[in-house]
Amino acid sequence: MDQRKVIAIDGMGGDHAPGIVIDGLEAVCRRRSDLEFIVFGDEAEIRLLLDRSPAAAARSTIRHSDKRIAMDAKPSEALRRGKGSSMWGAIEAVRDGEAIAAVSAGNTGALMAISKLVLRTVEGLHRPALVGTWPTRRGVSAVLDLGADIAADARQLVEFAIMGEVFARAVHRKSAPTVALLNIGSEDLKGHDSIREAARLIRASGLGMAFEGYVEGNDIGMGKVDVVVTDGFTGNVALKTAEGVARMITELLKETLTSSLRARLGALIAMKALKGFRARLDPRLANGAVFLGLNGCVVKSHGSADGEGYAQAVYVAADMGGSGFKQDIEDKLRILAEVIARSAEPVSEEDAVS
């Protein structure tokens, strides 16, 4: 029998909660036998939904909360008034060791703020990062930071690289993930000082990382590397741009294939191939971004996800939460700190002459 893993669920977070949340848990429970859930939220609403979802009901415990954090609430407001909410309770369950991870489709800013307050950051880490799965020509890649913060200096970019590599191992099952920094060119002289210094630190660190140098924006979709590292401003812009382009292509394709009788007949003939194309671009398969660098695993599902999309976020939580990622990150951060400390040591006159 599989050893059960417990995941804490923010039952009231998201545009269509709690309905899609329970739909997602039901889908997960029909496919996997190793997961159990603590669902935080309005007990009456959740109980009614679980009564129609027997697989999820058999493996879910409800923790009542009559508070929920609004999707448009400011992070500062969530910190002041959010204690006792379904989101806060799910994160506290991770802190208290009741669950290996928390999943929420709620307000991203509030989730990040509460997670940082309740779980704190890993020792030696300056800032957490938001990492997500990016569909590519070769499969999937991990991209971070996707907006947990705006800017990042050289050391923080290296920390992101460390965390992204850990994510790729745990969630994407990459045994030796390749890593690169997102830049405006692949040449060593391209980019601003922080990017070039981050590359130098990675090469000097002895982290055992399969570092490939720089990649450009068009390399992300081609899957040139397994982990793409950038600051939160650039990462979020790249993500929203890619989502918009994918949506445009899908809509244009649909319009073209329904524009005439001949086009509809052609679409009917090519239906199998078109379904395969749609499946590869299905955003639900990439749902579930992880706040990395905290003393616990928190996964953000897209607020508008359906049940299948939410299920994918739960799978990410199960893989990441059960991976022992925190120790791996801490070990590599210590190595990085030692390299930076040696770089800061004053050079003696004898060493300078030699």
Stockholm file with secondary structure:
# STOCKHOLM 1.0

chainA/1-354         MDQRKVIAIDGMGGDHAPGIVIDGLEAVCRRRSDLEFIVFGDEAEIRLLLDRSPAAAARSTIRHSDKRIAMDAKPSEALRRGKGSSMWGAIEAVRDGEAIAAVSAGNTGALMAISKLVLRTVEGLHRPALVGTWPTRRGVSAVLDLGADIAADARQLVEFAIMGEVFARAVHRKSAPTVALLNIGSEDLKGHDSIREAARLIRASGLGMAFEGYVEGNDIGMGKVDVVVTDGFTGNVALKTAEGVARMITELLKETLTSSLRARLGALIAMKALKGFRARLDPRLANGAVFLGLNGCVVKSHGSADGEGYAQAVYVAADMGGSGFKQDIEDKLRILAEVIARSAEPVSEEDAVS
#=GR chainA/1-354 SS CCCCEEEEEETTCSTTTTHHHHHHHHHHHHHCSSEEEEEEECHHHHHHHHTTCHHHHTTEEEEECSBCCCTTCCHHHHHHHCTTBHHHHHHHHHHTTSCSEEEECSCHHHHHHHHHHHHCBCTTCSCCEEEEEEEETTEEEEEECSSSSSCCCHHHHHHHHHHHHHHHHHTSCCSSCEEEEECSCSSTTCSCHHHHHHHHHHHHHCCCCEEEEEECHHHHHHTCSSEEECCHHHHHHHHHHHHHHHHHHHHHHHHHHTSSHHHHHHHHHTHHHHHHHHHHTCGGGGCCEEEETBSSEEEECCTTCCHHHHHHHHHHHHHHHTTTHHHHHHHHHHHHHHHHHHHHSCCCHHHHHC
#=GC SS_cons         CCCCEEEEEETTCSTTTTHHHHHHHHHHHHHCSSEEEEEEECHHHHHHHHTTCHHHHTTEEEEECSBCCCTTCCHHHHHHHCTTBHHHHHHHHHHTTSCSEEEECSCHHHHHHHHHHHHCBCTTCSCCEEEEEEEETTEEEEEECSSSSSCCCHHHHHHHHHHHHHHHHHTSCCSSCEEEEECSCSSTTCSCHHHHHHHHHHHHHCCCCEEEEEECHHHHHHTCSSEEECCHHHHHHHHHHHHHHHHHHHHHHHHHHTSSHHHHHHHHHTHHHHHHHHHHTCGGGGCCEEEETBSSEEEECCTTCCHHHHHHHHHHHHHHHTTTHHHHHHHHHHHHHHHHHHHHSCCCHHHHHC
//
